Amino acid sequence: MSKLILTNEVSGLGSAGDVVEVKNGYARNYLLPRGFAVLWTKGGEKQVESIKAARDARAIATVEEAQSLKAALEAKAVRLVVKAGVGGRLFGSVKVSDVVAAVSAAGLGELDKRKVAFVAPIRNAGEHLATVRLHGDVVATITLQVVGKK
């Protein structure tokens, strides 16, 4: 078993700053090469505090704020205009950063791109869903209206 400090949030494992113990292969082949974690050391404990402080600075302060942001995000659809070809097929796909920028442009608030996930990859124009984990158990579902332009 390897003891690691997570530098990014890994679903099913923990969030940034958590100290976790995982199997050697998972650490060696997935977490460490992608930069999701670093090896735990005694000196790394100082690093844990700075990672947690940065995470807390980005986090939404209270559950009430998260609930109000959830209500605002779910109240209206977010419109995304992307390049598309014949039949509404997109050139590429919609990225998380596109969704974060569209939500910000719509005046609905700032989102952390690491907390946004798609239900399915978005490669066609139309209506799609994305989920945003705002605070603990508060998860908002955003309706995205993807419109193709030539």
C-alpha positions in Angstrom: 0.0 0.0 0.0 1.2 3.5 -0.8 0.5 6.5 1.3 -0.2 9.6 -0.8 -1.3 13.3 -0.5 -3.9 14.2 -3.0 -3.3 17.4 -5.0 -6.5 17.3 -6.9 -9.9 15.9 -6.2 -10.4 12.3 -7.2 -13.9 11.0 -7.2 -14.4 8.0 -4.9 -11.1 8.7 -3.2 -11.0 12.2 -1.7 -10.3 15.8 -2.3 -7.2 17.9 -2.5 -5.1 17.8 0.7 -6.4 14.5 1.9 -3.9 11.8 2.9 -5.0 8.4 1.5 -3.6 4.9 1.3 -4.1 3.2 -2.1 -2.7 0.1 -3.8 0.8 0.5 -5.3 -0.4 0.0 -8.9 -3.1 2.6 -8.7 -0.6 5.1 -7.3 2.2 4.3 -9.7 0.1 4.0 -12.9 -2.7 6.5 -12.4 -2.4 9.0 -9.6 1.2 9.9 -9.7 1.7 10.2 -13.5 -1.4 12.4 -13.9 -0.3 14.7 -11.0 -3.3 13.9 -8.9 -1.2 13.0 -5.9 2.3 13.1 -4.4 4.1 10.7 -2.2 3.5 11.3 1.5 6.5 12.4 3.5 7.0 14.0 6.9 7.8 17.3 5.2 4.7 16.8 3.0 2.5 17.5 6.1 3.3 21.2 5.6 2.1 20.9 2.0 -1.2 19.4 3.2 -2.0 22.5 5.2 -1.3 24.8 2.2 -3.4 22.6 -0.1 -6.3 22.6 2.3 -6.1 26.4 2.7 -6.2 26.9 -1.0 -9.2 24.5 -1.3 -11.0 26.4 1.5 -10.4 29.7 -0.3 -12.0 28.4 -3.5 -14.9 26.6 -1.7 -18.3 28.1 -1.2 -18.5 29.1 2.4 -21.9 27.9 3.5 -24.6 25.4 2.6 -27.1 28.3 2.3 -24.9 30.0 -0.4 -24.6 26.7 -2.2 -28.4 26.2 -2.1 -29.0 29.7 -3.5 -26.5 29.1 -6.3 -28.0 25.7 -7.1 -31.5 27.4 -7.4 -30.0 30.0 -9.8 -28.2 27.4 -11.9 -31.2 25.2 -12.2 -33.7 28.0 -12.9 -32.7 28.7 -16.4 -30.7 27.0 -19.2 -27.2 28.1 -20.1 -26.7 28.8 -23.8 -23.5 27.7 -25.6 -22.7 28.7 -29.1 -20.2 26.4 -30.8 -19.0 25.7 -34.3 -21.0 22.9 -35.9 -21.3 21.2 -39.2 -24.2 19.7 -41.1 -27.0 18.2 -38.9 -25.8 19.9 -35.7 -22.7 17.8 -35.3 -20.0 19.8 -33.4 -16.4 20.2 -34.5 -14.9 18.5 -31.4 -16.9 18.6 -28.2 -18.0 20.9 -25.5 -15.4 21.2 -22.8 -15.8 21.9 -19.1 -14.1 25.3 -19.5 -16.7 26.2 -22.1 -19.5 25.6 -19.7 -17.7 27.5 -16.9 -17.2 30.5 -19.2 -20.9 30.3 -20.4 -22.2 30.2 -16.8 -20.0 33.2 -15.9 -21.1 35.1 -19.0 -24.8 34.4 -18.1 -24.2 36.1 -14.8 -25.0 33.0 -12.7 -21.8 33.0 -10.8 -18.3 31.6 -10.9 -17.8 27.8 -10.9 -14.7 25.7 -10.2 -14.1 23.7 -13.4 -12.9 20.7 -11.3 -16.4 20.4 -9.9 -18.3 20.2 -13.2 -19.0 16.9 -14.9 -21.0 15.9 -18.0 -23.7 13.2 -17.9 -22.4 12.2 -21.4 -19.9 13.7 -23.8 -21.5 16.6 -25.7 -20.9 16.3 -29.5 -24.2 17.4 -31.0 -26.3 20.6 -30.8 -29.3 20.4 -28.6 -30.2 20.2 -24.9 -27.7 18.5 -22.6 -27.1 18.1 -18.8 -24.1 18.8 -16.7 -23.7 18.4 -12.9 -21.9 20.7 -10.5 -20.9 19.7 -7.0 -21.2 23.0 -5.1 -20.8 22.0 -1.5 -20.7 18.6 0.3 -23.9 16.9 -0.8 -25.3 19.9 -2.8 -25.2 19.0 -6.4 -26.8 21.2 -9.1 -27.9 20.0 -12.5 -27.4 22.6 -15.3 -29.4 22.5 -18.5 -27.1 23.4 -21.5 -28.6 24.6 -24.7 -25.9 23.9 -27.3 -26.4 25.9 -30.5 -24.3 25.3 -33.6 -23.0 28.1 -35.7 -21.3 27.7 -39.1 
